[in-house]
Amino acid sequence: MNEHIVTSFNDVMDELSDELVHMGQLVRKQLKGALKALETRNADLAKRIRKNDKQVDAINDDIEERVMNILALRQPVAVDLRETIAALKIARELERIGDLARNTAKRSKVILEEEPIKGMDEIAKMGEVAIKIVEDVMAAYQARDVEKAIAVWNADEEIDDYCNTVFTQLLSGMMVDNSNINACTQMTFVAKNLERVGDHATNVAETIHYVLTGDRIDERRPKNDKTSSTIVEI
């Protein structure tokens, strides 16, 4: 972060940045816990993840209040203004990732009530990629590294590929055996949650790029999500 004439302003911005990094760590922990609950069939862990989402919301509210105070009292300009607004945008993206982790834990309740279904291995792999993307994009923010941010922006396509595979497997499974249709349906929503985690992470990457360069990424985001047009032959 650039040096500022008023030392206390730098302190305020550092505190804001630290809280945002902490929020990223908590969201990553929530996402990891939701997936672990699903993989290990741990209903108690899933319940804790749902309950802990309030912590993410509280941090988001605090960051929003901090940003409003900075804008009102400090009136930042140029790169300082971009940094301030970026913190608000990134916090909102992280809060949405937290919501997706909570939703995944919520859907696991139905999944765990039925027999294990095919597709969990791919969900686990997809989850690892999603967790890594969240970790990497926050590392890019903390290091103010534009190249790392661009790498995350490009990595979203991998999650899309996993999502396509999972959708096909689950739809095929439901056609072969409709006794597990409830669990399979919930699992498709879990896959979609993870795909959206990737979308939110790439939004963060775009914000980081803008803060550091003053320019928006002018390329079209790589997307390979084909779930809306997935057809399984009978």
C-alpha positions in Angstrom: 0.0 0.0 0.0 1.3 3.5 -0.9 2.6 5.7 1.9 0.1 8.3 3.0 0.7 11.8 4.4 -1.5 11.0 7.5 0.0 8.0 9.4 -3.2 7.2 11.1 -4.9 6.7 7.7 -2.4 4.0 6.9 -3.2 2.4 10.3 -6.9 2.4 9.5 -6.3 0.9 6.1 -4.1 -1.8 7.5 -6.7 -2.7 10.0 -9.3 -2.9 7.3 -7.0 -5.1 5.2 -6.3 -7.4 8.2 -9.9 -7.9 8.9 -10.6 -8.7 5.3 -7.9 -11.3 5.3 -9.3 -12.8 8.5 -12.7 -12.9 6.8 -11.2 -14.8 3.9 -9.6 -17.3 6.3 -12.9 -17.9 8.1 -14.9 -18.3 4.8 -12.3 -20.8 3.6 -12.6 -22.7 6.9 -16.4 -22.7 6.6 -16.3 -24.1 3.0 -13.8 -26.7 4.0 -15.9 -27.8 7.0 -19.1 -28.0 4.9 -17.4 -30.3 2.4 -15.8 -32.4 5.2 -19.2 -32.8 6.8 -20.6 -34.1 3.5 -17.7 -36.4 2.8 -17.5 -37.9 6.3 -21.2 -37.9 6.7 -20.9 -35.8 9.9 -24.3 -34.2 10.7 -23.0 -32.4 13.8 -20.2 -30.7 11.8 -22.7 -29.6 9.2 -24.9 -28.1 12.0 -21.9 -26.1 13.3 -21.0 -24.8 9.9 -24.6 -23.5 9.5 -24.4 -21.8 12.9 -21.0 -20.3 12.4 -22.2 -18.4 9.3 -23.3 -15.6 11.7 -19.6 -14.9 12.3 -19.0 -14.3 8.6 -22.0 -12.0 8.5 -20.8 -10.0 11.5 -17.4 -9.4 10.0 -19.0 -8.3 6.7 -21.2 -5.8 8.7 -18.1 -4.5 10.5 -16.1 -4.0 7.3 -19.0 -2.2 5.7 -19.2 0.2 8.7 -15.4 0.7 8.6 -15.5 1.6 4.9 -18.4 4.0 5.4 -16.4 5.7 8.2 -13.3 6.0 6.0 -15.2 7.5 3.1 -17.0 10.0 5.4 -14.1 11.0 7.6 -11.0 10.5 5.4 -12.4 11.2 1.9 -9.7 9.1 0.2 -8.8 9.7 -3.5 -7.1 7.9 -6.3 -5.5 4.5 -5.2 -6.7 5.0 -1.6 -10.2 5.3 -2.8 -9.9 2.2 -5.0 -8.5 0.3 -2.0 -11.4 1.4 0.2 -14.1 0.5 -2.2 -12.4 -2.7 -3.1 -12.5 -3.9 0.5 -16.3 -3.4 0.5 -16.7 -5.3 -2.8 -14.4 -8.2 -1.7 -16.2 -8.5 1.7 -19.5 -8.9 -0.1 -18.1 -11.6 -2.4 -16.7 -13.4 0.6 -20.0 -13.1 2.5 -21.7 -14.8 -0.5 -19.1 -17.6 -0.5 -19.9 -18.0 3.2 -23.6 -18.3 2.3 -22.8 -21.0 -0.2 -20.8 -22.9 2.5 -23.8 -22.7 4.8 -26.2 -23.8 2.0 -24.0 -26.8 1.3 -24.1 -27.8 5.0 -27.9 -27.3 4.9 -28.3 -29.6 1.9 -26.1 -32.2 3.4 -28.9 -32.9 5.9 -31.0 -34.6 3.2 -28.0 -36.3 1.6 -26.9 -37.8 4.8 -30.3 -39.3 5.5 -29.9 -41.6 2.5 -27.4 -44.1 1.3 -24.1 -42.8 -0.1 -24.4 -42.0 -3.8 -22.0 -41.9 -6.7 -20.4 -38.5 -7.4 -19.0 -37.8 -4.0 -15.4 -38.3 -5.2 -15.8 -35.7 -7.9 -17.5 -33.3 -5.5 -14.6 -33.7 -3.1 -12.1 -32.9 -5.9 -14.2 -30.0 -7.0 -14.3 -28.8 -3.4 -10.5 -28.9 -3.1 -10.2 -26.7 -6.2 -12.8 -24.3 -4.9 -11.0 -24.0 -1.5 -7.7 -23.5 -3.2 -9.1 -20.7 -5.4 -10.4 -18.9 -2.3 -7.0 -19.3 -0.6 -5.1 -18.1 -3.7 -7.2 -15.1 -4.3 -6.9 -13.9 -0.7 -3.1 -14.5 -1.0 -3.1 -12.3 -4.1 -5.0 -9.6 -2.1 -2.7 -9.8 0.9 0.5 -9.7 -1.3 -1.1 -7.2 -3.7 0.0 -9.5 -6.5 -1.7 -8.9 -9.8 -0.2 -12.0 -11.5 -1.7 -14.2 -8.8 -5.0 -12.5 -9.2 -5.0 -13.2 -13.0 -4.0 -16.9 -12.3 -7.1 -17.2 -10.1 -9.3 -15.6 -12.8 -8.1 -18.2 -15.3 -8.5 -21.1 -12.9 -12.3 -20.8 -12.7 -12.6 -23.0 -15.8 -11.4 -26.0 -13.9 -14.3 -25.8 -11.5 -16.7 -25.6 -14.4 -15.2 -28.8 -15.9 -15.8 -30.6 -12.6 -19.3 -29.3 -12.3 -20.2 -30.6 -15.8 -18.8 -34.0 -14.9 -20.7 -34.2 -11.6 -24.0 -33.1 -13.2 -23.7 -35.8 -15.9 -22.9 -38.5 -13.3 -25.8 -37.5 -11.0 -28.4 -37.3 -13.8 -27.3 -40.6 -15.1 -27.5 -42.1 -11.6 -31.1 -40.8 -11.1 -32.2 -42.4 -14.4 -30.7 -45.7 -13.4 -32.0 -45.7 -9.8 -34.7 -43.2 -8.8 -34.7 -44.3 -5.2 -31.9 -41.9 -4.4 -33.3 -39.0 -6.4 -33.6 -36.7 -3.4 -29.9 -37.1 -2.4 -28.8 -36.7 -6.1 -30.9 -33.6 -6.5 -29.3 -32.0 -3.4 -25.9 -33.0 -4.6 -26.4 -31.2 -7.9 -27.1 -28.0 -5.9 -23.9 -28.6 -3.9 -22.0 -28.8 -7.2 -23.6 -25.6 -8.3 -22.7 -24.0 -5.0 -19.0 -24.8 -5.6 -19.2 -23.5 -9.2 -20.6 -20.2 -7.8 -17.7 -20.1 -5.3 -15.4 -20.0 -8.3 -17.4 -17.2 -9.8 -17.2 -15.1 -6.6 -13.5 -15.8 -6.3 -12.9 -14.5 -9.9 -14.9 -11.4 -9.0 -12.5 -10.8 -6.2 -9.6 -11.4 -8.6 -11.0 -8.8 -11.0 -11.3 -6.3 -8.1 -7.7 -6.9 -7.1 -6.6 -6.3 -10.7 -8.5 -3.0 -10.8 -7.1 -1.8 -7.5 -3.5 -2.5 -8.5 -3.6 -1.4 -12.1 -6.5 1.1 -12.4 -7.8 -1.0 -15.3 -10.4 -3.7 -15.6 -9.6 -7.0 -17.1 -10.6 -6.5 -20.7 -10.8 -10.2 -21.7 -13.9 -12.3 -21.5 -13.9 -14.6 -18.4 -13.2 -18.2 -19.3 -16.4 -20.1 -18.6 -17.0 -23.8 -19.3 -20.2 -24.4 -17.3 -22.5 -26.5 -19.5 -24.9 -27.7 -16.8 -27.8 -25.6 -18.2 -27.7 -27.6 -21.4 -26.7 -31.0 -20.0 -28.6 -33.9 -21.7 -28.3 -37.5 -20.7 -29.2 -40.1 -23.3 -31.7 -42.7 -22.2 
